[in-house]
């Protein structure tokens, strides 16, 4: 069961990272049509980064609980 949970968590982390990279590529490529889109995408990236950090923190707690 633990392996399945970890596999799911890793899959979610990968999706989060992929979304962050897609948005960052869009920004760095100068593809934003206006400042509103730029602000929106930087907000999305910020939110995804927070979620990713929370997931990593929870994983650390889980790993430390095992030892």
DSSP file (Angstrom, degrees, kcal/mol; ACC not computed):
  #  RESIDUE AA STRUCTURE BP1 BP2  ACC     N-H-->O    O-->H-N    N-H-->O    O-->H-N    TCO  KAPPA ALPHA  PHI   PSI    X-CA   Y-CA   Z-CA
    1    1 A X     >        0   0    0      0, 0.0     4,-2.3     0, 0.0     5,-0.2   0.000 360.0 360.0 360.0 -40.5    0.0    0.0    0.0
    2    2 A X  H  >  +     0   0    0      1,-0.2     4,-2.7     2,-0.2     5,-0.2   0.903 360.0  51.8 -62.8 -40.2    2.8    2.4    0.9
    3    3 A X  H  > S+     0   0    0      1,-0.2     4,-2.4     2,-0.2    -1,-0.2   0.904 109.2  50.1 -63.1 -40.0    4.4    1.9   -2.6
    4    4 A X  H  > S+     0   0    0      2,-0.2     4,-2.2     1,-0.2    -2,-0.2   0.918 111.2  48.8 -63.6 -43.7    1.1    2.6   -4.3
    5    5 A X  H  X S+     0   0    0     -4,-2.3     4,-2.7     1,-0.2    -2,-0.2   0.922 112.3  48.3 -61.6 -45.0    0.7    5.8   -2.3
    6    6 A X  H  X S+     0   0    0     -4,-2.7     4,-2.7     1,-0.2    -1,-0.2   0.882 109.8  52.7 -64.8 -37.6    4.2    6.9   -3.0
    7    7 A X  H  X S+     0   0    0     -4,-2.4     4,-2.0     2,-0.2    -1,-0.2   0.903 111.0  47.1 -63.2 -41.0    3.7    6.2   -6.7
    8    8 A X  H  X S+     0   0    0     -4,-2.2     4,-2.4     2,-0.2    -2,-0.2   0.932 112.7  49.0 -65.1 -45.9    0.5    8.3   -6.7
    9    9 A X  H  X S+     0   0    0     -4,-2.7     4,-2.6     1,-0.2    -2,-0.2   0.914 111.6  49.0 -61.2 -43.7    2.3   11.2   -4.9
   10   10 A X  H  X S+     0   0    0     -4,-2.7     4,-2.2     1,-0.2    -1,-0.2   0.868 109.9  51.9 -65.0 -35.8    5.2   11.0   -7.3
   11   11 A X  H  X S+     0   0    0     -4,-2.0     4,-2.1     2,-0.2    -2,-0.2   0.905 110.8  47.8 -66.1 -41.0    2.8   11.1  -10.3
   12   12 A X  H  X S+     0   0    0     -4,-2.4     4,-2.6     2,-0.2    -2,-0.2   0.926 110.8  51.2 -64.8 -44.1    1.1   14.2   -8.8
   13   13 A X  H  X S+     0   0    0     -4,-2.6     4,-2.6     1,-0.2    -2,-0.2   0.896 109.4  51.0 -59.4 -40.4    4.4   15.9   -8.2
   14   14 A X  H  X S+     0   0    0     -4,-2.2     4,-2.7     2,-0.2    -1,-0.2   0.913 110.0  49.1 -64.7 -42.1    5.5   15.2  -11.8
   15   15 A X  H  X S+     0   0    0     -4,-2.1     4,-2.5     2,-0.2    -2,-0.2   0.919 111.6  49.4 -63.4 -42.6    2.2   16.7  -13.1
   16   16 A X  H  X S+     0   0    0     -4,-2.6     4,-2.5     1,-0.2    -2,-0.2   0.943 112.8  46.9 -59.7 -48.2    2.7   19.8  -11.0
   17   17 A X  H  X S+     0   0    0     -4,-2.6     4,-2.6     1,-0.2    -2,-0.2   0.898 111.0  52.2 -62.7 -41.4    6.3   20.2  -12.2
   18   18 A X  H  X S+     0   0    0     -4,-2.7     4,-2.4     2,-0.2    -1,-0.2   0.916 110.5  47.9 -61.3 -43.6    5.2   19.7  -15.8
   19   19 A X  H  X S+     0   0    0     -4,-2.5     4,-2.4     2,-0.2     5,-0.2   0.922 111.6  50.5 -62.9 -43.6    2.6   22.4  -15.5
   20   20 A X  H  X S+     0   0    0     -4,-2.5     4,-2.6     1,-0.2    -2,-0.2   0.928 111.6  47.9 -60.0 -44.6    5.0   24.7  -13.9
   21   21 A X  H  X S+     0   0    0     -4,-2.6     4,-2.6     2,-0.2    -1,-0.2   0.892 109.9  52.1 -64.9 -39.9    7.6   24.2  -16.6
   22   22 A X  H  X S+     0   0    0     -4,-2.4     4,-2.0     2,-0.2    -1,-0.2   0.932 113.4  43.9 -61.6 -45.6    5.0   24.7  -19.4
   23   23 A X  H  X S+     0   0    0     -4,-2.4     4,-2.4     2,-0.2    -2,-0.2   0.899 113.3  50.9 -67.6 -40.0    3.9   28.0  -17.9
   24   24 A X  H  X S+     0   0    0     -4,-2.6     4,-3.1    -5,-0.2     5,-0.2   0.899 109.9  50.3 -64.8 -39.4    7.5   29.1  -17.3
   25   25 A X  H  X S+     0   0    0     -4,-2.6     4,-1.8     2,-0.2    -1,-0.2   0.904 109.5  51.6 -63.0 -41.0    8.4   28.3  -20.9
   26   26 A X  H  <>S+     0   0    0     -4,-2.0     5,-2.0    -5,-0.2     6,-0.3   0.925 114.1  43.8 -60.5 -45.6    5.4   30.3  -22.0
   27   27 A X  H ><5S+     0   0    0     -4,-2.4     3,-1.8     1,-0.2     5,-0.2   0.947 114.4  47.5 -64.4 -49.9    6.5   33.3  -19.9
   28   28 A X  H 3<5S+     0   0    0     -4,-3.1    -1,-0.2     1,-0.3    -2,-0.2   0.757 106.1  59.7 -68.9 -22.5   10.2   33.1  -20.9
   29   29 A X  T 3<5S-     0   0    0     -4,-1.8    -1,-0.3    -5,-0.2    -2,-0.2   0.477 111.9-119.4 -82.1  -1.4    9.3   32.7  -24.6
   30   30 A X  T < 5 +     0   0    0     -3,-1.8    -3,-0.2    -4,-0.2    -2,-0.1   0.777  69.8 137.5  72.5  26.0    7.5   36.1  -24.4
   31   31 A X      < +     0   0    0     -5,-2.0     2,-0.2    -6,-0.2    -4,-0.1   0.510  26.8 115.7 -87.1  -4.0    4.2   34.6  -25.4
   32   32 A X        -     0   0    0     -6,-0.3     3,-0.1    -5,-0.2     4,-0.0  -0.469  56.2-151.9 -67.3 132.8    2.1   36.5  -23.0
   33   33 A X  S    S-     0   0    0     -2,-0.2     2,-0.3     1,-0.1    -1,-0.2   0.764  71.7  -8.8 -78.4 -24.0   -0.3   38.8  -24.9
   34   34 A X  S  > S-     0   0    0      1,-0.1     4,-1.9    -3,-0.0     3,-0.1  -0.954  77.7 -88.8-160.3 177.3   -0.5   41.3  -22.1
   35   35 A X  H  > S+     0   0    0     -2,-0.3     4,-2.8     1,-0.2     5,-0.2   0.820 119.8  60.9 -66.2 -31.3    0.4   42.1  -18.5
   36   36 A X  H  > S+     0   0    0      2,-0.2     4,-2.3     1,-0.2    -1,-0.2   0.927 106.5  45.1 -61.6 -45.2   -2.8   40.5  -17.2
   37   37 A X  H  > S+     0   0    0      2,-0.2     4,-2.7     1,-0.2     5,-0.2   0.900 112.1  53.2 -65.4 -39.5   -1.8   37.1  -18.7
   38   38 A X  H  X S+     0   0    0     -4,-1.9     4,-2.4     1,-0.2    -2,-0.2   0.941 110.8  46.0 -59.0 -48.7    1.7   37.5  -17.3
   39   39 A X  H  X S+     0   0    0     -4,-2.8     4,-1.8     1,-0.2    -1,-0.2   0.890 112.2  51.8 -63.3 -39.3    0.3   38.2  -13.8
   40   40 A X  H  X S+     0   0    0     -4,-2.3     4,-2.3    -5,-0.2    -2,-0.2   0.947 111.5  45.7 -61.6 -49.1   -2.1   35.3  -14.1
   41   41 A X  H  X S+     0   0    0     -4,-2.7     4,-2.7     1,-0.2     5,-0.2   0.880 110.6  52.2 -66.4 -37.8    0.6   32.8  -15.1
   42   42 A X  H  X S+     0   0    0     -4,-2.4     4,-2.1    -5,-0.2    -1,-0.2   0.871 110.5  50.4 -65.9 -32.9    3.0   34.0  -12.4
   43   43 A X  H  X S+     0   0    0     -4,-1.8     4,-2.5    -5,-0.2    -2,-0.2   0.901 109.8  49.4 -67.4 -41.2    0.2   33.4   -9.9
   44   44 A X  H  X S+     0   0    0     -4,-2.3     4,-2.7     2,-0.2     5,-0.2   0.936 111.9  48.4 -62.6 -46.4   -0.4   30.0  -11.3
   45   45 A X  H  X S+     0   0    0     -4,-2.7     4,-2.4     1,-0.2    -2,-0.2   0.911 111.3  50.7 -60.6 -42.8    3.3   29.1  -11.0
   46   46 A X  H  X S+     0   0    0     -4,-2.1     4,-2.0     2,-0.2    -1,-0.2   0.917 111.3  47.8 -61.6 -44.2    3.4   30.5   -7.5
   47   47 A X  H  X S+     0   0    0     -4,-2.5     4,-2.2     1,-0.2    -2,-0.2   0.909 111.6  49.5 -64.0 -43.1    0.4   28.4   -6.5
   48   48 A X  H  X S+     0   0    0     -4,-2.7     4,-2.6     1,-0.2    -1,-0.2   0.890 109.2  53.0 -63.0 -38.6    1.8   25.2   -8.0
   49   49 A X  H  X S+     0   0    0     -4,-2.4     4,-2.4    -5,-0.2    -1,-0.2   0.892 108.3  50.5 -64.1 -39.4    5.2   25.8   -6.3
   50   50 A X  H  X S+     0   0    0     -4,-2.0     4,-2.3     2,-0.2    -2,-0.2   0.924 111.6  47.3 -63.9 -43.9    3.4   26.1   -2.9
   51   51 A X  H  X S+     0   0    0     -4,-2.2     4,-2.4     2,-0.2    -2,-0.2   0.920 111.5  50.8 -63.6 -43.6    1.5   22.9   -3.5
   52   52 A X  H  X S+     0   0    0     -4,-2.6     4,-2.4     1,-0.2    -1,-0.2   0.918 110.6  49.3 -60.1 -43.5    4.7   21.1   -4.6
   53   53 A X  H  X S+     0   0    0     -4,-2.4     4,-2.5     1,-0.2    -1,-0.2   0.898 110.0  51.1 -63.3 -41.3    6.5   22.4   -1.4
   54   54 A X  H  X S+     0   0    0     -4,-2.3     4,-2.3     2,-0.2    -1,-0.2   0.906 110.0  49.8 -62.7 -42.1    3.6   21.2    0.8
   55   55 A X  H  X S+     0   0    0     -4,-2.4     4,-2.3     2,-0.2    -2,-0.2   0.932 111.4  48.5 -62.4 -45.8    3.7   17.7   -0.8
   56   56 A X  H  X S+     0   0    0     -4,-2.4     4,-2.2     1,-0.2    -2,-0.2   0.906 110.4  51.5 -61.6 -41.5    7.5   17.5   -0.3
   57   57 A X  H  X S+     0   0    0     -4,-2.5     4,-2.1     1,-0.2    -1,-0.2   0.910 110.1  49.1 -61.5 -42.5    7.1   18.6    3.4
   58   58 A X  H  X S+     0   0    0     -4,-2.3     4,-2.4     1,-0.2    -1,-0.2   0.879 109.2  52.7 -65.1 -37.9    4.4   15.9    3.9
   59   59 A X  H  X S+     0   0    0     -4,-2.3     4,-2.8     2,-0.2    -1,-0.2   0.904 107.6  51.5 -63.5 -40.3    6.7   13.3    2.3
   60   60 A X  H  X S+     0   0    0     -4,-2.2     4,-2.7     2,-0.2    -2,-0.2   0.919 110.0  49.2 -62.6 -43.4    9.5   14.3    4.7
   61   61 A X  H  X S+     0   0    0     -4,-2.1     4,-1.8     1,-0.2    -1,-0.2   0.916 112.4  48.5 -60.7 -43.2    7.2   13.9    7.7
   62   62 A X  H  X S+     0   0    0     -4,-2.4     4,-1.0     2,-0.2    -2,-0.2   0.912 112.6  47.4 -65.1 -42.9    6.1   10.5    6.4
   63   63 A X  H >X S+     0   0    0     -4,-2.8     4,-1.0     1,-0.2     3,-0.5   0.913 111.9  50.0 -65.1 -43.2    9.7    9.3    5.8
   64   64 A X  H 3< S+     0   0    0     -4,-2.7    -1,-0.2     1,-0.2    -2,-0.2   0.820 105.4  57.8 -65.9 -30.0   10.8   10.5    9.2
   65   65 A X  H 3< S+     0   0    0     -4,-1.8    -1,-0.2     1,-0.2    -2,-0.2   0.782 102.1  55.9 -69.9 -26.7    7.8    8.7   10.9
   66   66 A X  H <<        0   0    0     -4,-1.0    -1,-0.2    -3,-0.5    -2,-0.2   0.825 360.0 360.0 -73.2 -31.9    9.1    5.4    9.4
   67   67 A X     <        0   0    0     -4,-1.0    -1,-0.2    -3,-0.2    -2,-0.2   0.458 360.0 360.0 -93.0 360.0   12.5    5.7   10.9
